[in-house]
């Protein structure tokens, strides 16, 4: 639920934008980006293009710090 989602973001000190309609596999973004498993990480530019598919949070952090 929304409270658990927000609490997880806070607990893990996630400081980047996270969005969810809280619909699980029915999530529009999951369908749009063909997410087949979790966790699935995508680095998306301002125009909505996928510019990276990091394998884990460490690789994601490296990609974010490089840009």
PQR file of N, CA, C, O and H, with PARSE charges and radii, in Angstrom:
ATOM      1  N   UNK A   1       0.830  -1.184   0.000 -0.4000 1.5000
ATOM      2  CA  UNK A   1       0.000   0.000   0.000 -0.0000 2.0000
ATOM      3  C   UNK A   1       0.880   1.255   0.000  0.5500 1.7000
ATOM      4  O   UNK A   1       2.101   1.167   0.132 -0.5500 1.4000
ATOM      5  N   UNK A   2       0.265   2.384  -0.145 -0.4000 1.5000
ATOM      6  CA  UNK A   2       1.033   3.627  -0.272 -0.0000 2.0000
ATOM      7  C   UNK A   2       1.888   3.911   0.952  0.5500 1.7000
ATOM      8  O   UNK A   2       3.022   4.370   0.814 -0.5500 1.4000
ATOM      9  H   UNK A   2      -0.727   2.455  -0.252  0.4000 1.0000
ATOM     10  N   UNK A   3       1.377   3.652   2.135 -0.4000 1.5000
ATOM     11  CA  UNK A   3       2.146   3.903   3.353 -0.0000 2.0000
ATOM     12  C   UNK A   3       3.402   3.036   3.401  0.5500 1.7000
ATOM     13  O   UNK A   3       4.474   3.526   3.755 -0.5500 1.4000
ATOM     14  H   UNK A   3       0.456   3.279   2.248  0.4000 1.0000
ATOM     15  N   UNK A   4       3.283   1.754   3.050 -0.4000 1.5000
ATOM     16  CA  UNK A   4       4.446   0.859   3.016 -0.0000 2.0000
ATOM     17  C   UNK A   4       5.452   1.315   1.968  0.5500 1.7000
ATOM     18  O   UNK A   4       6.659   1.277   2.206 -0.5500 1.4000
ATOM     19  H   UNK A   4       2.412   1.357   2.762  0.4000 1.0000
ATOM     20  N   UNK A   5       4.959   1.748   0.806 -0.4000 1.5000
ATOM     21  CA  UNK A   5       5.817   2.229  -0.274 -0.0000 2.0000
ATOM     22  C   UNK A   5       6.638   3.428   0.206  0.5500 1.7000
ATOM     23  O   UNK A   5       7.859   3.453   0.048 -0.5500 1.4000
ATOM     24  H   UNK A   5       3.979   1.780   0.612  0.4000 1.0000
ATOM     25  N   UNK A   6       5.970   4.409   0.786 -0.4000 1.5000
ATOM     26  CA  UNK A   6       6.660   5.607   1.278 -0.0000 2.0000
ATOM     27  C   UNK A   6       7.614   5.277   2.416  0.5500 1.7000
ATOM     28  O   UNK A   6       8.698   5.855   2.502 -0.5500 1.4000
ATOM     29  H   UNK A   6       4.979   4.388   0.914  0.4000 1.0000
ATOM     30  N   UNK A   7       7.226   4.358   3.287 -0.4000 1.5000
ATOM     31  CA  UNK A   7       8.087   3.970   4.405 -0.0000 2.0000
ATOM     32  C   UNK A   7       9.355   3.285   3.890  0.5500 1.7000
ATOM     33  O   UNK A   7      10.446   3.537   4.403 -0.5500 1.4000
ATOM     34  H   UNK A   7       6.346   3.888   3.217  0.4000 1.0000
ATOM     35  N   UNK A   8       9.219   2.423   2.884 -0.4000 1.5000
ATOM     36  CA  UNK A   8      10.387   1.752   2.308 -0.0000 2.0000
ATOM     37  C   UNK A   8      11.348   2.768   1.712  0.5500 1.7000
ATOM     38  O   UNK A   8      12.561   2.641   1.881 -0.5500 1.4000
ATOM     39  H   UNK A   8       8.333   2.219   2.467  0.4000 1.0000
ATOM     40  N   UNK A   9      10.825   3.779   1.015 -0.4000 1.5000
ATOM     41  CA  UNK A   9      11.683   4.824   0.450 -0.0000 2.0000
ATOM     42  C   UNK A   9      12.444   5.541   1.559  0.5500 1.7000
ATOM     43  O   UNK A   9      13.633   5.826   1.426 -0.5500 1.4000
ATOM     44  H   UNK A   9       9.840   3.883   0.877  0.4000 1.0000
ATOM     45  N   UNK A  10      11.755   5.824   2.639 -0.4000 1.5000
ATOM     46  CA  UNK A  10      12.377   6.505   3.778 -0.0000 2.0000
ATOM     47  C   UNK A  10      13.392   5.599   4.468  0.5500 1.7000
ATOM     48  O   UNK A  10      14.508   6.030   4.757 -0.5500 1.4000
ATOM     49  H   UNK A  10      10.789   5.592   2.748  0.4000 1.0000
ATOM     50  N   UNK A  11      13.019   4.359   4.732 -0.4000 1.5000
ATOM     51  CA  UNK A  11      13.896   3.415   5.432 -0.0000 2.0000
ATOM     52  C   UNK A  11      15.205   3.190   4.696  0.5500 1.7000
ATOM     53  O   UNK A  11      16.252   3.019   5.321 -0.5500 1.4000
ATOM     54  H   UNK A  11      12.112   4.008   4.497  0.4000 1.0000
ATOM     55  N   UNK A  12      15.148   3.190   3.377 -0.4000 1.5000
ATOM     56  CA  UNK A  12      16.332   2.907   2.564 -0.0000 2.0000
ATOM     57  C   UNK A  12      17.002   4.178   2.050  0.5500 1.7000
ATOM     58  O   UNK A  12      17.907   4.118   1.217 -0.5500 1.4000
ATOM     59  H   UNK A  12      14.298   3.330   2.870  0.4000 1.0000
ATOM     60  N   UNK A  13      16.552   5.323   2.552 -0.4000 1.5000
ATOM     61  CA  UNK A  13      17.128   6.625   2.190 -0.0000 2.0000
ATOM     62  C   UNK A  13      17.214   6.804   0.670  0.5500 1.7000
ATOM     63  O   UNK A  13      18.222   7.284   0.153 -0.5500 1.4000
ATOM     64  H   UNK A  13      15.818   5.371   3.228  0.4000 1.0000
ATOM     65  N   UNK A  14      16.170   6.421  -0.028 -0.4000 1.5000
ATOM     66  CA  UNK A  14      16.133   6.570  -1.482 -0.0000 2.0000
ATOM     67  C   UNK A  14      15.837   8.026  -1.789  0.5500 1.7000
ATOM     68  O   UNK A  14      14.786   8.552  -1.423 -0.5500 1.4000
ATOM     69  H   UNK A  14      15.351   6.031   0.392  0.4000 1.0000
ATOM     70  N   UNK A  15      16.782   8.671  -2.469 -0.4000 1.5000
ATOM     71  CA  UNK A  15      16.662  10.107  -2.696 -0.0000 2.0000
ATOM     72  C   UNK A  15      16.458  10.463  -4.166  0.5500 1.7000
ATOM     73  O   UNK A  15      16.689  11.604  -4.566 -0.5500 1.4000
ATOM     74  H   UNK A  15      17.636   8.243  -2.766  0.4000 1.0000
ATOM     75  N   UNK A  16      16.031   9.500  -4.966 -0.4000 1.5000
ATOM     76  CA  UNK A  16      15.688   9.801  -6.343 -0.0000 2.0000
ATOM     77  C   UNK A  16      14.194   9.550  -6.526  0.5500 1.7000
ATOM     78  O   UNK A  16      13.558   8.902  -5.695 -0.5500 1.4000
ATOM     79  H   UNK A  16      15.843   8.573  -4.641  0.4000 1.0000
ATOM     80  N   UNK A  17      13.655  10.058  -7.597 -0.4000 1.5000
ATOM     81  CA  UNK A  17      12.217   9.955  -7.835 -0.0000 2.0000
ATOM     82  C   UNK A  17      11.791   8.509  -8.025  0.5500 1.7000
ATOM     83  O   UNK A  17      12.398   7.768  -8.797 -0.5500 1.4000
ATOM     84  H   UNK A  17      14.172  10.585  -8.271  0.4000 1.0000
ATOM     85  N   UNK A  18      10.750   8.118  -7.319 -0.4000 1.5000
ATOM     86  CA  UNK A  18      10.163   6.786  -7.446 -0.0000 2.0000
ATOM     87  C   UNK A  18       8.660   6.967  -7.623  0.5500 1.7000
ATOM     88  O   UNK A  18       8.018   7.725  -6.896 -0.5500 1.4000
ATOM     89  H   UNK A  18      10.256   8.720  -6.691  0.4000 1.0000
ATOM     90  N   UNK A  19       8.124   6.265  -8.588 -0.4000 1.5000
ATOM     91  CA  UNK A  19       6.707   6.403  -8.889 -0.0000 2.0000
ATOM     92  C   UNK A  19       6.042   5.034  -8.942  0.5500 1.7000
ATOM     93  O   UNK A  19       6.639   4.060  -9.402 -0.5500 1.4000
ATOM     94  H   UNK A  19       8.646   5.649  -9.178  0.4000 1.0000
ATOM     95  N   UNK A  20       4.824   4.971  -8.476 -0.4000 1.5000
ATOM     96  CA  UNK A  20       4.058   3.732  -8.558 -0.0000 2.0000
ATOM     97  C   UNK A  20       2.582   4.056  -8.447  0.5500 1.7000
ATOM     98  O   UNK A  20       2.177   4.945  -7.698 -0.5500 1.4000
ATOM     99  H   UNK A  20       4.340   5.762  -8.103  0.4000 1.0000
ATOM    100  N   UNK A  21       1.790   3.323  -9.200 -0.4000 1.5000
ATOM    101  CA  UNK A  21       0.337   3.393  -9.043 -0.0000 2.0000
ATOM    102  C   UNK A  21      -0.116   2.297  -8.084  0.5500 1.7000
ATOM    103  O   UNK A  21      -1.306   2.120  -7.824 -0.5500 1.4000
ATOM    104  H   UNK A  21       2.118   2.600  -9.808  0.4000 1.0000
ATOM    105  N   UNK A  22       0.890   1.552  -7.557 -0.4000 1.5000
ATOM    106  CA  UNK A  22       0.657   0.471  -6.598 -0.0000 2.0000
ATOM    107  C   UNK A  22      -0.275  -0.600  -7.164  0.5500 1.7000
ATOM    108  O   UNK A  22      -1.151  -1.114  -6.469 -0.5500 1.4000
ATOM    109  H   UNK A  22       1.857   1.696  -7.768  0.4000 1.0000
ATOM    110  N   UNK A  23      -0.065  -0.922  -8.443 -0.4000 1.5000
ATOM    111  CA  UNK A  23      -0.889  -1.926  -9.116 -0.0000 2.0000
ATOM    112  C   UNK A  23      -0.100  -3.190  -9.442  0.5500 1.7000
ATOM    113  O   UNK A  23      -0.576  -4.039 -10.196 -0.5500 1.4000
ATOM    114  H   UNK A  23       0.647  -0.504  -9.007  0.4000 1.0000
ATOM    115  N   UNK A  24       1.102  -3.323  -8.879 -0.4000 1.5000
ATOM    116  CA  UNK A  24       1.896  -4.521  -9.130 -0.0000 2.0000
ATOM    117  C   UNK A  24       2.159  -4.721 -10.605  0.5500 1.7000
ATOM    118  O   UNK A  24       2.564  -3.791 -11.303 -0.5500 1.4000
ATOM    119  H   UNK A  24       1.488  -2.634  -8.266  0.4000 1.0000
ATOM    120  N   UNK A  25       1.925  -5.953 -11.090 -0.4000 1.5000
ATOM    121  CA  UNK A  25       2.196  -6.262 -12.494 -0.0000 2.0000
ATOM    122  C   UNK A  25       1.220  -5.555 -13.417  0.5500 1.7000
ATOM    123  O   UNK A  25       1.436  -5.536 -14.628 -0.5500 1.4000
ATOM    124  H   UNK A  25       1.596  -6.708 -10.523  0.4000 1.0000
ATOM    125  N   UNK A  26       0.153  -4.974 -12.885 -0.4000 1.5000
ATOM    126  CA  UNK A  26      -0.774  -4.191 -13.688 -0.0000 2.0000
ATOM    127  C   UNK A  26      -0.341  -2.747 -13.831  0.5500 1.7000
ATOM    128  O   UNK A  26      -1.038  -1.945 -14.454 -0.5500 1.4000
ATOM    129  H   UNK A  26      -0.023  -4.990 -11.901  0.4000 1.0000
ATOM    130  N   UNK A  27       0.816  -2.405 -13.251 -0.4000 1.5000
ATOM    131  CA  UNK A  27       1.363  -1.054 -13.303 -0.0000 2.0000
ATOM    132  C   UNK A  27       1.597  -0.634 -14.750  0.5500 1.7000
ATOM    133  O   UNK A  27       2.245  -1.369 -15.495 -0.5500 1.4000
ATOM    134  H   UNK A  27       1.381  -3.056 -12.745  0.4000 1.0000
ATOM    135  N   UNK A  28       1.091   0.522 -15.171 -0.4000 1.5000
ATOM    136  CA  UNK A  28       1.300   0.971 -16.553 -0.0000 2.0000
ATOM    137  C   UNK A  28       2.779   1.020 -16.947  0.5500 1.7000
ATOM    138  O   UNK A  28       3.126   0.621 -18.059 -0.5500 1.4000
ATOM    139  H   UNK A  28       0.565   1.119 -14.566  0.4000 1.0000
ATOM    140  N   UNK A  29       3.647   1.496 -16.068 -0.4000 1.5000
ATOM    141  CA  UNK A  29       5.073   1.578 -16.400 -0.0000 2.0000
ATOM    142  C   UNK A  29       5.672   0.184 -16.587  0.5500 1.7000
ATOM    143  O   UNK A  29       6.550   0.004 -17.431 -0.5500 1.4000
ATOM    144  H   UNK A  29       3.365   1.820 -15.165  0.4000 1.0000
ATOM    145  N   UNK A  30       5.217  -0.798 -15.820 -0.4000 1.5000
ATOM    146  CA  UNK A  30       5.715  -2.170 -15.989 -0.0000 2.0000
ATOM    147  C   UNK A  30       5.376  -2.677 -17.383  0.5500 1.7000
ATOM    148  O   UNK A  30       6.187  -3.349 -18.020 -0.5500 1.4000
ATOM    149  H   UNK A  30       4.504  -0.652 -15.134  0.4000 1.0000
ATOM    150  N   UNK A  31       4.194  -2.357 -17.848 -0.4000 1.5000
ATOM    151  CA  UNK A  31       3.797  -2.761 -19.194 -0.0000 2.0000
ATOM    152  C   UNK A  31       4.557  -1.964 -20.252  0.5500 1.7000
ATOM    153  O   UNK A  31       5.031  -2.532 -21.236 -0.5500 1.4000
ATOM    154  H   UNK A  31       3.536  -1.810 -17.331  0.4000 1.0000
ATOM    155  N   UNK A  32       4.674  -0.655 -20.055 -0.4000 1.5000
ATOM    156  CA  UNK A  32       5.353   0.204 -21.033 -0.0000 2.0000
ATOM    157  C   UNK A  32       6.808  -0.196 -21.242  0.5500 1.7000
ATOM    158  O   UNK A  32       7.308  -0.168 -22.366 -0.5500 1.4000
ATOM    159  H   UNK A  32       4.289  -0.193 -19.256  0.4000 1.0000
ATOM    160  N   UNK A  33       7.495  -0.571 -20.144 -0.4000 1.5000
ATOM    161  CA  UNK A  33       8.917  -0.895 -20.232 -0.0000 2.0000
ATOM    162  C   UNK A  33       9.185  -2.395 -20.202  0.5500 1.7000
ATOM    163  O   UNK A  33      10.331  -2.817 -20.049 -0.5500 1.4000
ATOM    164  H   UNK A  33       7.089  -0.593 -19.230  0.4000 1.0000
ATOM    165  N   UNK A  34       8.147  -3.194 -20.345 -0.4000 1.5000
ATOM    166  CA  UNK A  34       8.261  -4.653 -20.414 -0.0000 2.0000
ATOM    167  C   UNK A  34       9.035  -5.233 -19.229  0.5500 1.7000
ATOM    168  O   UNK A  34       9.915  -6.076 -19.403 -0.5500 1.4000
ATOM    169  H   UNK A  34       7.216  -2.851 -20.470  0.4000 1.0000
ATOM    170  N   UNK A  35       8.698  -4.775 -18.035 -0.4000 1.5000
ATOM    171  CA  UNK A  35       9.319  -5.304 -16.826 -0.0000 2.0000
ATOM    172  C   UNK A  35       8.754  -6.701 -16.593  0.5500 1.7000
ATOM    173  O   UNK A  35       7.542  -6.881 -16.480 -0.5500 1.4000
ATOM    174  H   UNK A  35       7.983  -4.090 -17.893  0.4000 1.0000
ATOM    175  N   UNK A  36       9.642  -7.679 -16.522 -0.4000 1.5000
ATOM    176  CA  UNK A  36       9.236  -9.071 -16.369 -0.0000 2.0000
ATOM    177  C   UNK A  36       9.596  -9.639 -15.002  0.5500 1.7000
ATOM    178  O   UNK A  36       9.126 -10.716 -14.634 -0.5500 1.4000
ATOM    179  H   UNK A  36      10.627  -7.532 -16.614  0.4000 1.0000
ATOM    180  N   UNK A  37      10.426  -8.925 -14.249 -0.4000 1.5000
ATOM    181  CA  UNK A  37      10.854  -9.418 -12.945 -0.0000 2.0000
ATOM    182  C   UNK A  37      11.220  -8.239 -12.059  0.5500 1.7000
ATOM    183  O   UNK A  37      11.428  -7.127 -12.542 -0.5500 1.4000
ATOM    184  H   UNK A  37      10.807  -8.050 -14.548  0.4000 1.0000
ATOM    185  N   UNK A  38      11.294  -8.488 -10.780 -0.4000 1.5000
ATOM    186  CA  UNK A  38      11.731  -7.458  -9.846 -0.0000 2.0000
ATOM    187  C   UNK A  38      12.958  -7.965  -9.122  0.5500 1.7000
ATOM    188  O   UNK A  38      13.060  -9.174  -8.913 -0.5500 1.4000
ATOM    189  H   UNK A  38      11.125  -9.392 -10.387  0.4000 1.0000
ATOM    190  N   UNK A  39      13.875  -7.142  -8.736 -0.4000 1.5000
ATOM    191  CA  UNK A  39      13.863  -5.739  -9.117 -0.0000 2.0000
ATOM    192  C   UNK A  39      14.319  -5.550 -10.559  0.5500 1.7000
ATOM    193  O   UNK A  39      15.186  -6.270 -11.055 -0.5500 1.4000
ATOM    194  H   UNK A  39      13.793  -6.161  -8.906  0.4000 1.0000
ATOM    195  N   UNK A  40      13.734  -4.596 -11.200 -0.4000 1.5000
ATOM    196  CA  UNK A  40      14.133  -4.201 -12.544 -0.0000 2.0000
ATOM    197  C   UNK A  40      14.514  -2.736 -12.465  0.5500 1.7000
ATOM    198  O   UNK A  40      13.707  -1.908 -12.043 -0.5500 1.4000
ATOM    199  H   UNK A  40      13.030  -4.011 -10.797  0.4000 1.0000
ATOM    200  N   UNK A  41      15.726  -2.408 -12.864 -0.4000 1.5000
ATOM    201  CA  UNK A  41      16.209  -1.036 -12.791 -0.0000 2.0000
ATOM    202  C   UNK A  41      16.427  -0.491 -14.189  0.5500 1.7000
ATOM    203  O   UNK A  41      17.025  -1.149 -15.041 -0.5500 1.4000
ATOM    204  H   UNK A  41      16.381  -3.081 -13.207  0.4000 1.0000
ATOM    205  N   UNK A  42      15.939   0.709 -14.414 -0.4000 1.5000
ATOM    206  CA  UNK A  42      16.122   1.391 -15.679 -0.0000 2.0000
ATOM    207  C   UNK A  42      16.524   2.820 -15.387  0.5500 1.7000
ATOM    208  O   UNK A  42      15.957   3.457 -14.499 -0.5500 1.4000
ATOM    209  H   UNK A  42      15.453   1.243 -13.722  0.4000 1.0000
ATOM    210  N   UNK A  43      17.492   3.327 -16.121 -0.4000 1.5000
ATOM    211  CA  UNK A  43      17.852   4.734 -16.056 -0.0000 2.0000
ATOM    212  C   UNK A  43      17.211   5.392 -17.272  0.5500 1.7000
ATOM    213  O   UNK A  43      17.535   5.064 -18.413 -0.5500 1.4000
ATOM    214  H   UNK A  43      17.952   2.809 -16.842  0.4000 1.0000
ATOM    215  N   UNK A  44      16.299   6.323 -17.014 -0.4000 1.5000
ATOM    216  CA  UNK A  44      15.498   6.932 -18.066 -0.0000 2.0000
ATOM    217  C   UNK A  44      15.809   8.416 -18.143  0.5500 1.7000
ATOM    218  O   UNK A  44      15.803   9.112 -17.128 -0.5500 1.4000
ATOM    219  H   UNK A  44      16.035   6.590 -16.087  0.4000 1.0000
ATOM    220  N   UNK A  45      16.086   8.905 -19.364 -0.4000 1.5000
ATOM    221  CA  UNK A  45      16.404  10.325 -19.512 -0.0000 2.0000
ATOM    222  C   UNK A  45      15.127  11.166 -19.508  0.5500 1.7000
ATOM    223  O   UNK A  45      14.020  10.632 -19.433 -0.5500 1.4000
ATOM    224  H   UNK A  45      16.091   8.339 -20.188  0.4000 1.0000
ATOM    225  N   UNK A  46      15.295  12.470 -19.588 -0.4000 1.5000
ATOM    226  CA  UNK A  46      14.153  13.382 -19.485 -0.0000 2.0000
ATOM    227  C   UNK A  46      13.143  13.223 -20.612  0.5500 1.7000
ATOM    228  O   UNK A  46      11.990  13.628 -20.468 -0.5500 1.4000
ATOM    229  H   UNK A  46      16.194  12.903 -19.649  0.4000 1.0000
ATOM    230  N   UNK A  47      13.558  12.641 -21.724 -0.4000 1.5000
ATOM    231  CA  UNK A  47      12.629  12.454 -22.838 -0.0000 2.0000
ATOM    232  C   UNK A  47      11.945  11.086 -22.785  0.5500 1.7000
ATOM    233  O   UNK A  47      11.168  10.740 -23.674 -0.5500 1.4000
ATOM    234  H   UNK A  47      14.495  12.312 -21.840  0.4000 1.0000
ATOM    235  N   UNK A  48      12.240  10.315 -21.739 -0.4000 1.5000
ATOM    236  CA  UNK A  48      11.587   9.022 -21.557 -0.0000 2.0000
ATOM    237  C   UNK A  48      12.295   7.847 -22.201  0.5500 1.7000
ATOM    238  O   UNK A  48      11.753   6.742 -22.232 -0.5500 1.4000
ATOM    239  H   UNK A  48      12.871  10.596 -21.017  0.4000 1.0000
ATOM    240  N   UNK A  49      13.509   8.067 -22.719 -0.4000 1.5000
ATOM    241  CA  UNK A  49      14.279   6.980 -23.332 -0.0000 2.0000
ATOM    242  C   UNK A  49      15.071   6.230 -22.278  0.5500 1.7000
ATOM    243  O   UNK A  49      15.611   6.839 -21.355 -0.5500 1.4000
ATOM    244  H   UNK A  49      13.949   8.964 -22.693  0.4000 1.0000
ATOM    245  N   UNK A  50      15.145   4.913 -22.409 -0.4000 1.5000
ATOM    246  CA  UNK A  50      15.986   4.112 -21.523 -0.0000 2.0000
ATOM    247  C   UNK A  50      17.428   4.319 -21.945  0.5500 1.7000
ATOM    248  O   UNK A  50      17.788   4.051 -23.091 -0.5500 1.4000
ATOM    249  H   UNK A  50      14.706   4.419 -23.159  0.4000 1.0000
ATOM    250  N   UNK A  51      18.258   4.794 -21.023 -0.4000 1.5000
ATOM    251  CA  UNK A  51      19.666   5.046 -21.323 -0.0000 2.0000
ATOM    252  C   UNK A  51      20.592   4.125 -20.534  0.5500 1.7000
ATOM    253  O   UNK A  51      21.810   4.174 -20.710 -0.5500 1.4000
ATOM    254  H   UNK A  51      17.966   5.011 -20.092  0.4000 1.0000
ATOM    255  N   UNK A  52      20.031   3.294 -19.673 -0.4000 1.5000
ATOM    256  CA  UNK A  52      20.834   2.351 -18.922 -0.0000 2.0000
ATOM    257  C   UNK A  52      19.956   1.312 -18.259  0.5500 1.7000
ATOM    258  O   UNK A  52      18.818   1.583 -17.876 -0.5500 1.4000
ATOM    259  H   UNK A  52      19.042   3.254 -19.530  0.4000 1.0000
ATOM    260  N   UNK A  53      20.512   0.103 -18.130 -0.4000 1.5000
ATOM    261  CA  UNK A  53      19.823  -0.989 -17.444 -0.0000 2.0000
ATOM    262  C   UNK A  53      20.798  -1.603 -16.437  0.5500 1.7000
ATOM    263  O   UNK A  53      21.335  -2.687 -16.663 -0.5500 1.4000
ATOM    264  H   UNK A  53      21.436  -0.118 -18.442  0.4000 1.0000
ATOM    265  N   UNK A  54      21.021  -0.896 -15.320 -0.4000 1.5000
ATOM    266  CA  UNK A  54      21.969  -1.400 -14.328 -0.0000 2.0000
ATOM    267  C   UNK A  54      21.507  -2.730 -13.732  0.5500 1.7000
ATOM    268  O   UNK A  54      20.311  -2.995 -13.616 -0.5500 1.4000
ATOM    269  H   UNK A  54      20.584  -0.015 -15.136  0.4000 1.0000
ATOM    270  N   UNK A  55      22.472  -3.546 -13.361 -0.4000 1.5000
ATOM    271  CA  UNK A  55      22.166  -4.858 -12.801 -0.0000 2.0000
ATOM    272  C   UNK A  55      21.817  -4.794 -11.313  0.5500 1.7000
ATOM    273  O   UNK A  55      21.133  -5.675 -10.793 -0.5500 1.4000
ATOM    274  H   UNK A  55      23.443  -3.331 -13.455  0.4000 1.0000
ATOM    275  N   UNK A  56      22.287  -3.753 -10.637 -0.4000 1.5000
ATOM    276  CA  UNK A  56      22.006  -3.630  -9.204 -0.0000 2.0000
ATOM    277  C   UNK A  56      22.116  -2.170  -8.789  0.5500 1.7000
ATOM    278  O   UNK A  56      22.439  -1.298  -9.595 -0.5500 1.4000
ATOM    279  H   UNK A  56      22.842  -3.037 -11.060  0.4000 1.0000
ATOM    280  N   UNK A  57      21.840  -1.924  -7.512 -0.4000 1.5000
ATOM    281  CA  UNK A  57      21.840  -0.542  -7.027 -0.0000 2.0000
ATOM    282  C   UNK A  57      23.218   0.100  -7.083  0.5500 1.7000
ATOM    283  O   UNK A  57      23.324   1.318  -7.230 -0.5500 1.4000
ATOM    284  H   UNK A  57      21.578  -2.633  -6.857  0.4000 1.0000
ATOM    285  N   UNK A  58      24.276  -0.697  -6.970 -0.4000 1.5000
ATOM    286  CA  UNK A  58      25.633  -0.145  -7.034 -0.0000 2.0000
ATOM    287  C   UNK A  58      25.936   0.365  -8.444  0.5500 1.7000
ATOM    288  O   UNK A  58      26.491   1.451  -8.611 -0.5500 1.4000
ATOM    289  H   UNK A  58      24.191  -1.686  -6.850  0.4000 1.0000
ATOM    290  N   UNK A  59      25.572  -0.415  -9.444 -0.4000 1.5000
ATOM    291  CA  UNK A  59      25.792   0.012 -10.825 -0.0000 2.0000
ATOM    292  C   UNK A  59      24.919   1.222 -11.150  0.5500 1.7000
ATOM    293  O   UNK A  59      25.345   2.117 -11.881 -0.5500 1.4000
ATOM    294  H   UNK A  59      25.121  -1.297  -9.308  0.4000 1.0000
ATOM    295  N   UNK A  60      23.705   1.253 -10.614 -0.4000 1.5000
ATOM    296  CA  UNK A  60      22.832   2.412 -10.802 -0.0000 2.0000
ATOM    297  C   UNK A  60      23.480   3.658 -10.221  0.5500 1.7000
ATOM    298  O   UNK A  60      23.501   4.705 -10.868 -0.5500 1.4000
ATOM    299  H   UNK A  60      23.359   0.527 -10.020  0.4000 1.0000
ATOM    300  N   UNK A  61      24.008   3.556  -9.011 -0.4000 1.5000
ATOM    301  CA  UNK A  61      24.670   4.707  -8.371 -0.0000 2.0000
ATOM    302  C   UNK A  61      25.840   5.177  -9.227  0.5500 1.7000
ATOM    303  O   UNK A  61      26.021   6.380  -9.414 -0.5500 1.4000
ATOM    304  H   UNK A  61      23.990   2.705  -8.486  0.4000 1.0000
ATOM    305  N   UNK A  62      26.637   4.248  -9.751 -0.4000 1.5000
ATOM    306  CA  UNK A  62      27.776   4.625 -10.606 -0.0000 2.0000
ATOM    307  C   UNK A  62      27.290   5.366 -11.848  0.5500 1.7000
ATOM    308  O   UNK A  62      27.889   6.367 -12.243 -0.5500 1.4000
ATOM    309  H   UNK A  62      26.490   3.271  -9.599  0.4000 1.0000
ATOM    310  N   UNK A  63      26.224   4.894 -12.459 -0.4000 1.5000
ATOM    311  CA  UNK A  63      25.692   5.548 -13.662 -0.0000 2.0000
ATOM    312  C   UNK A  63      25.195   6.954 -13.332  0.5500 1.7000
ATOM    313  O   UNK A  63      25.437   7.896 -14.087 -0.5500 1.4000
ATOM    314  H   UNK A  63      25.737   4.081 -12.138  0.4000 1.0000
ATOM    315  N   UNK A  64      24.503   7.091 -12.208 -0.4000 1.5000
ATOM    316  CA  UNK A  64      23.988   8.402 -11.820 -0.0000 2.0000
ATOM    317  C   UNK A  64      25.119   9.373 -11.513  0.5500 1.7000
ATOM    318  O   UNK A  64      25.053  10.545 -11.884 -0.5500 1.4000
ATOM    319  H   UNK A  64      24.306   6.326 -11.595  0.4000 1.0000
ATOM    320  N   UNK A  65      26.150   8.892 -10.838 -0.4000 1.5000
ATOM    321  CA  UNK A  65      27.273   9.767 -10.481 -0.0000 2.0000
ATOM    322  C   UNK A  65      28.089  10.143 -11.712  0.5500 1.7000
ATOM    323  O   UNK A  65      28.726  11.196 -11.721 -0.5500 1.4000
ATOM    324  H   UNK A  65      26.203   7.940 -10.536  0.4000 1.0000
ATOM    325  N   UNK A  66      28.087   9.317 -12.742 -0.4000 1.5000
ATOM    326  CA  UNK A  66      28.852   9.604 -13.958 -0.0000 2.0000
ATOM    327  C   UNK A  66      28.179  10.680 -14.819  0.5500 1.7000
ATOM    328  O   UNK A  66      28.823  11.292 -15.670 -0.5500 1.4000
ATOM    329  H   UNK A  66      27.570   8.461 -12.734  0.4000 1.0000
ATOM    330  N   UNK A  67      26.906  10.901 -14.595 -0.4000 1.5000
ATOM    331  CA  UNK A  67      26.171  11.853 -15.449 -0.0000 2.0000
ATOM    332  C   UNK A  67      25.893  13.121 -14.728  0.5500 1.7000
ATOM    333  O   UNK A  67      25.286  14.031 -15.292 -0.5500 1.4000
ATOM    334  H   UNK A  67      26.382  10.404 -13.903  0.4000 1.0000
TER
END
